[in-house]
């Protein structure tokens, strides 16, 4: 799936990936997709909870070593 915006949060630790993801999602229109990459061990769970709390959909999660990438539809 093609994303409308890409956000690289690798090298950042909680709570920075959450703050940056929230700001990026605020910039998107309803239905657009944000791709977020992070390597913070807590990022996957934190980003899932953020999406759920805001009423957005996690379309997919991929892992490559310590890095996780989530696709979130606003």
LOGUMI-107064 format. One record per atom (N, C-alpha, C): y, x negated, z negated. Coordinates in steps of 0.02 Angstrom, whole numbers, plus 50000, padded with zeros to 5 digits. Each point is the difference from the previous one (the first is absolute). Last residue first. Example, Ala and Ser with C-alpha at 12.3 -4.5 7.8 and 13.67 -1.06 7.14 Angstrom:
# LOGUMI-107064
498884935849646/500594995849997/500555003949963/497144998550004/500595004550000/500604995550000/
# end
This chain:
# LOGUMI-107064
503745028949570/500485003849961/499935007350015/498114980250014/500385004750040/500455004149953/498734974649992/500225005949962/500425004450046/498164977849992/500405004050044/500155006549963/499304973749912/499955007349997/500445003150053/498744974949924/500495003450043/499865007549998/499464975149853/499825007050015/500565002950043/498994973849918/500525004450027/499735006950016/498754980349923/500395002949945/500515005150024/498154996250169/500064995449943/500365003549943/500155014850169/499874993650031/500104994749946/499795029150037/500054994149958/499824993850041/500935027850031/499594994450023/500134994149954/500395028850020/500074993949960/499554994850031/501235026150066/499494994950003/500174994049958/501225021150006/499585000950059/499444995050003/501595012449807/499754993450016/499485000950056/502145016749933/499294999150014/499844992750015/501975014549841/499864996750064/499264998650006/501365009149808/499755004950047/499864997350070/500744989049787/500535002150045/499775005250051/498484990349843/500535002949960/500575002850043/498224988050103/499765006449974/500565003649962/500424978150078/499945004750056/499805006949974/500054982849841/500675001550025/499985005250055/497964991549920/500315004649952/500705002050022/498874983750129/499655006550005/500345005249954/500744978049983/500265003250061/499665006750013/499264986849816/500695002149989/500275003750061/497844990350013/500015005849956/500715002749989/499804980250129/499645005650032/500025006349957/500974979449915/500385003450053/499625006050029/499444982449825/500105007049981/500295004250057/499594976050021/499375003349985/500075007549982/501614986650169/499995001249928/499365003749984/500774994650223/499454996249971/500005000249923/500895015450238/500154996949935/499394996249976/501205016750215/499534994649984/500224996949934/500445024350152/500194995749944/499454994949988/501015019650187/499464995249989/500244995049948/500725026750075/500194993549974/499374995749990/500765023450154/499504996149964/500284993149981/500955027550058/499964993050020/499544996249953/500565023249967/499494998950052/499954992950023/502295007949894/499365003249986/499534999150059/501824981449979/500015007250009/499315002749983/501104976849892/499605003050053/500115007550004/500954984949832/500334999050064/499635003550058/499154999349774/500615004150001/500364999650067/498134986149958/499795006950013/500615004650003/500364977549940/499805000550070/499805007150018/500504995349774/500614999650041/499835000850074/498184998849851/500385006249989/500635000150043/498744980449996/499655005250037/500375006649994/500784981849875/500144999050072/499665005450042/499614999949766/500715001350014/500144999650075/497844994149927/500115007249992/500725001750018/499354977149996/499725003650057/500115007649997/500784986649811/500384999250063/499685003550060/499464997349748/500025006450036/500334999650069/498324984949961/500225006249969/500614998749957/499654982150188/499595002849948/500345006049968/499914983850246/500395003749951/499545003249949/499244987950194/500364995249959/500435003449946/499485014550211/499584994549976/500434995049962/500605021450115/500134998749929/499554994449973/500975012450242/499594994449975/500204998549928/500175021550188/500284997049940/499534994849973/500595016450236/499554995349967/500384996849941/500125024050166/500354994749963/499484995849965/499305017150141/500705000550019/500414994549968/497274999750071/500475001449947/500715000250028/497425004950108/500634996350005/500475002149944/497204999850013/500595004250000/500624995650000/
# end
